[in-house]
Amino acid sequence: MDPATEPSKSCPDCVAQMPATAAFCPGCGRSMVEPRSVELMSVEPTSAESIATESTSVELASAEPWSAESESAESTPAEPRAQGTVGALRENMAGVLAYFTFLPAIVFLVAEPYSKNRFVRFHSLQCLLLWGAAVLFAIALKLASVVLLIIPVLGPLLVTVVGAVIVLAGVLIWLVLVIKAFQGEMFRLPVLGDFAEHYAAPL
């Protein structure tokens, strides 16, 4: 195209002449880009900001039911502690005595008014179940020791270590149960405690 016939435009600041396709003025350096493109660029942050605001409001709305449920779960009252008396004993002391061998537990389950008290019945049943589990463990250990004692040196050592661990665990469990009963709590052992609670209701 002939330079003489090429369309031109002038800068609005310095009135310098330039081709119509020029992006900057050769005289003052002003940008010759149309203002419309700048307006389009300024729209994007506003739309992004609105999207972020909407997403935040949606997250807050979805979080409200969860907060209400968690507050209602935390407000659930705990099981009351045993504070009354039964017969000549306080409930917590009767629960403690139930764990001193299995004889007091049997007496509490058959003698009134102890047999009518849910707290005392629970600890008596749990004591008897614990004794039953201890007897089963002792039988299993005895049978295992017959096999392990065949192994020289290592067999007797393993039987001694396993027996000591089982005895120590039994003593710790017994102490925990006695302390919890003294505090008036119906502390449940796994499996055994659930069974005892199920049958703890007075007959």
C-alpha positions in Angstrom: 0.0 0.0 0.0 1.2 3.5 -0.8 2.3 5.4 2.3 0.5 8.5 1.0 -2.8 6.6 0.8 -2.4 4.6 4.1 -5.0 5.7 6.7 -3.6 7.8 9.6 -4.7 9.2 12.9 -3.5 11.9 15.2 -2.6 11.8 18.9 -5.2 13.6 21.1 -2.4 14.9 23.3 0.4 16.1 21.0 -1.5 16.0 17.6 1.3 13.9 16.1 0.4 12.0 13.0 0.7 8.1 12.9 -0.6 5.1 11.1 -4.1 4.0 12.1 -2.7 0.7 13.4 -0.1 2.2 15.7 -0.4 1.2 19.4 1.6 4.1 20.8 2.1 7.7 19.8 5.6 8.3 18.3 5.6 11.8 19.7 4.6 11.5 23.4 4.4 7.7 23.8 0.7 7.7 24.8 -1.1 4.3 24.4 -3.5 4.4 21.5 -5.5 1.3 22.8 -9.2 1.8 22.8 -10.7 2.5 26.3 -13.2 -0.4 25.8 -10.5 -3.1 26.4 -9.5 -1.4 29.7 -13.1 -1.5 30.8 -13.4 -5.2 30.0 -10.2 -5.9 32.0 -11.7 -4.0 35.0 -14.9 -6.1 35.0 -13.1 -9.4 35.7 -11.9 -8.7 39.3 -15.5 -7.6 40.2 -17.0 -10.8 38.8 -14.3 -13.0 40.6 -15.0 -11.1 43.8 -18.7 -11.8 43.6 -18.1 -15.5 42.9 -15.8 -15.7 45.9 -18.5 -14.0 48.1 -21.1 -16.4 46.9 -19.0 -19.5 47.5 -18.2 -18.2 51.1 -21.9 -17.7 51.8 -22.6 -21.2 50.6 -19.9 -22.7 52.8 -21.2 -20.8 55.8 -24.8 -22.0 55.1 -23.7 -25.6 54.8 -21.7 -25.4 58.0 -24.6 -24.2 60.2 -26.5 -27.6 60.5 -23.2 -29.4 61.5 -22.6 -26.9 64.3 -26.1 -27.3 65.6 -25.7 -31.1 65.7 -22.3 -31.0 67.4 -23.7 -28.6 70.1 -26.7 -31.0 70.7 -24.3 -34.0 71.0 -22.1 -32.2 73.5 -25.1 -31.2 75.6 -26.2 -34.8 76.1 -26.2 -35.4 79.8 -23.8 -38.1 81.2 -25.0 -41.0 83.3 -25.4 -40.0 86.9 -23.1 -41.3 89.5 -24.2 -43.7 92.3 -24.7 -41.7 95.5 -27.4 -43.4 97.4 -27.4 -46.3 99.9 -28.5 -49.9 99.6 -29.0 -52.0 102.7 -26.3 -51.1 105.2 -23.8 -49.9 102.6 -23.5 -47.0 100.2 -23.9 -48.0 96.6 -20.3 -47.2 95.6 -18.9 -49.3 98.6 -21.1 -52.2 97.6 -19.8 -51.9 94.1 -16.2 -52.0 95.4 -16.8 -55.0 97.6 -18.3 -56.9 94.6 -14.8 -57.1 93.1 -13.1 -58.6 96.2 -13.1 -62.2 95.0 -16.3 -63.6 93.5 -18.0 -64.4 96.8 -19.4 -60.9 97.5 -20.6 -60.7 93.9 -22.7 -63.9 94.3 -24.1 -62.7 97.7 -25.1 -59.3 96.2 -26.9 -61.1 93.3 -29.0 -63.3 95.5 -29.5 -61.2 98.7 -32.0 -58.3 98.9 -31.9 -55.4 98.8 -28.6 -55.6 96.9 -30.1 -57.8 94.2 -32.7 -55.0 93.4 -30.1 -52.3 92.9 -29.0 -51.8 89.3 -25.6 -50.4 90.2 -24.6 -53.2 92.5 -26.0 -55.9 90.1 -23.9 -54.4 87.3 -20.6 -54.6 89.2 -21.4 -58.0 90.6 -22.1 -59.4 87.1 -19.1 -57.8 85.6 -16.9 -59.2 88.4 -18.2 -62.8 87.8 -17.7 -62.4 84.0 -14.1 -61.2 84.7 -13.4 -64.2 86.9 -14.8 -66.5 84.1 -12.6 -64.8 81.5 -9.6 -65.1 83.9 -10.2 -68.9 84.3 -10.4 -69.3 80.5 -7.1 -67.4 80.1 -5.5 -69.6 82.7 -6.6 -72.8 81.0 -5.4 -71.5 77.6 -2.1 -70.5 79.1 -1.7 -74.0 80.7 -2.4 -75.7 77.4 0.0 -73.4 75.6 2.7 -74.0 78.2 2.6 -77.7 77.7 3.5 -77.2 74.0 6.0 -74.4 74.6 7.9 -76.2 77.3 9.0 -78.7 74.7 11.2 -75.9 73.3 14.4 -75.8 75.3 15.3 -72.6 77.1 13.1 -70.3 74.9 9.9 -72.2 75.8 10.0 -71.8 79.6 11.1 -68.2 79.2 8.2 -67.4 76.9 5.7 -69.1 79.2 7.1 -67.0 82.2 6.9 -63.7 80.3 3.4 -64.3 78.9 2.2 -65.4 82.4 3.6 -62.3 84.0 2.1 -60.0 81.4 -1.4 -61.6 81.9 -1.2 -61.4 85.7 -0.1 -57.7 85.5 -2.9 -56.9 83.1 -5.4 -58.6 85.4 -4.2 -56.6 88.4 -4.4 -53.3 86.5 -7.9 -54.1 85.2 -9.0 -55.0 88.8 -7.6 -51.7 90.2 -9.4 -49.7 87.5 -12.7 -51.4 88.2 -12.4 -50.9 92.0 -11.5 -47.2 91.5 -14.4 -46.6 89.1 -16.9 -48.4 91.4 -15.7 -46.3 94.3 -16.3 -43.1 92.2 -19.8 -44.3 91.6 -19.3 -45.0 87.8 -20.6 -47.9 85.8 -17.3 -48.5 84.0 -17.8 -51.1 81.3 -15.2 -53.5 80.1 -15.3 -54.4 76.4 -17.9 -57.1 75.7 -18.1 -58.1 79.4 -19.4 -54.7 80.4 -22.0 -54.7 77.7 -23.3 -58.1 78.8 -23.3 -57.1 82.4 -25.3 -53.9 81.7 -27.8 -55.8 79.7 -28.6 -58.1 82.6 -28.1 -55.5 85.4 -31.8 -54.6 85.6 -33.4 -56.0 88.8 -35.4 -59.2 88.4 
